[in-house]
């Protein structure tokens, strides 16, 4: 019997070993040759069956992907710098596509678009791998955008609200605060259930480092993923960066969670696409961009969505950033992105230079989701705020060259100046919902009329703590997103008046 048991164990072990051995038989080895190389592009021959976006291996951990298919050559975008690749080198077809690691192991990490660590904290623990190019959710799998994303920026949350699953473009000239608004939106998610992904495409290292430090000191870095495509790296990394970050965010959306993706910025991504496309022989179109640039960004941003309950109810909100030149919104890339997204936050250079920060241009900015995604308590408090502010801007310009206006116009000017003051906000200091509702309510009820703009920020600084101490029931109702009853509104306004009036008198 012992001999029989030993033989049975040996047989089971041998069969187990055989199952791990690959099938014996002929295997196809697809090998091509590098014909020319330079500027992050390789032209390859000898792979007639290569597919678009297929991953190609140059050996020793060097890769690229197919970007152009010509009759006698393949245009390949390199994912490594070309210094170690020469004409005549062998190239292997992999029959796969570019994939990136995804999962909770990426939270709190700084990685490159291929998921390789840049923060010195060791290798990334991937739960699984997603291709960078994934199909967008079908229309039937989507749900209406109704849940708000509190960005912490009063001008956006009150005038141009953003919902979970929305795509809102942030556009403006260079150095007008686009990244600041996007990073503030990440900081505002510090204490809620939203996971944030920030992807920097070709940004200066110093600028990216400031963003990383801001998130680490003022936000919740353990619920953030930072993807960095440095300008000195191969252009292929810049090209795949927004797609890779989108895949990392989709992991959480597909599991019923909520994610916020900031893409900084798509203008540089479009320039990279133009560069590699022209080098691979694609014909230029408007402003020398190839004709597929619209499709490239459309298929990227279409992946942001609010999923239906049957699909888990998760959401992925996208905040792409784009840069204009001299405020020209009619340029090719800005117009493309405006038509793709669900609205745009336009930043105005003149407002920025005048000290109105964030420099949101209320006349051009829009949210196509609007009040449907705004918190009910904030929506009921805002009232005619946007209309009053727009009228104030026109009246101010009209009366600048005229005589003294009448009493009614003076009241409108005072109210408008108050609105402009409360919309002015310092960088990296996002407001919570209670502070936003309190400021808007105080303004709409005339409690801040006549208060100097420089003193409103002082009044604002302790407003939230005061309300939580002196009106805890109302504060809790507001922070939970509920709607106040008529009696609660009266008590809320009375509490605001008790706080504002003595401080406004002292400030004046």
C-alpha positions, 0 to 999 in steps of 0.5 A: 500500500505505501508503494501504491500511494507513493506511485499515485502521488507521483502520477498526480504531481507529474500530471500537474507539471505537464498542465503548466507546459505550453502546447508543443507545436509550431509558433509564429514569430513576427519580426520586422526591421527598423528602417529609420528612427528619430524624434520619437518615431520609428519607421518599420518594415517587415510586419505586414499584418501589424494592427493599429495601436499594436504594441511592438517590442524592440527588446530589453524593455523598449516598446512602441505602438503602431500609429500609422499604417502605410503600404510599405512601412509602419509608423511607430511611436516610441515609449522610450527615448530612441537613443538605444534603438538604431536602424536595422534593429529587430522589432517583434509584434506582440499582438497586444496593445498598450496596457497600464496597471490599475487598482487601489495600489495606485492611490497615493502614488506618482507614476508615469503613463505606463504606471512606473513609479516616480516617487521612489516608493517602490513598485506599484501593486496592480490589481489588474491591467487595463488597455489605455484605449477602452470603449466608452459606456453605451448610452443605455448604460448611462444615467442622468447627471444629477449629483453635484461635484463641489469644486470649492470655487464659489464662482463655479458652484453657484453660477456654472455647477458641475455634476458627477459624470460631466465633462467641463472644459477649463479654458483660458490664456497661459497663466490665468489660473486654469490649473489652480481651479482644477487643483482646488477641485481636487482639494475640495474632495478631501473629505468625501467619497470621490477619488481624484486623478491628476495627469500632467502632460508635458508640464514643467517639472517645477509646476508639477512639483508645486501641484504635488506638494499642494495636494500632499499638504492641503488635500488627501493624497491617499485618495489621489493618483498623479500621472506625470508625462514629463516633457523630456520623455518620449513623445509616446508617453505624452500621447498615451498619458490622458488615455492611461489616466482615464483607464486608471480612473475607470477602474473605480467608476466601474466598481460603483465608486466616483472619480474625478479626472483632471487633464492638464492639458489637452492643448499640449496633447494636441501638439504632441499628436500633431508632431507624431502624426506629421512625422509618420506621414499623416496629411496636415489639416487646419492649423497643421493638425491632422484631421483625426484630432477631433476624434482622438479627444472625443473618444477620450472624453466620451469615456467620462460618464455617470453609469446606471444603477444596473452598472453599479452607479459609479461616475467619472467626471472629467475636467480637461484643461485647454490653453488659448492664445490672446483669448481666441476661443475660435482656434481649432483645439478650443472649438473642438473641445467646447463642442465635445464637452458639456460646458466650459469655464472660460478664464479672462486675462483682463479680469485676472490682471485686475485682480479678480481671481478666479478670473471666470468670464460669466458672459462666455462660461456655461454649464450645459447640465446647470442647476440639474446637478446643483445642490438643492440648498445652493440652488435655492439660495443662488436665485438671481445671482448670475443675472444680477452680476451680469447686469452689474457688469453692464451697468458699471461699464455704462456709468463709468463715463456718465453722470451720477446714477439714480438711487435704484442703479446705485443699489444695483451697483452696490449689490454687484460690487458685493457679488464680485467681492464674494466671488473673489477667492484665494488659491488653494482655499476651497470653500465647503457647502456651508460657507458657499450657502452662507455667503450667497444668502448674505449677499442676496439678502443685502447683508454685505451691501456697502461692505468694502471688498477688502473686508468681505474676506475677513468676514468670510474667514470665521463664518463657517465655524460661527454657524456650526456653533450658533446654528448647529441644526441648520448647519447640519441640514445644509451640509447634508444637502437638504432644503431649509424650511421657511422658518429655518431660512428666517433663522439662518438669515437672522444668524447671518445678520448677527454675525455680519453686522458687528464685523462690518461696522468694525471693518468700516 
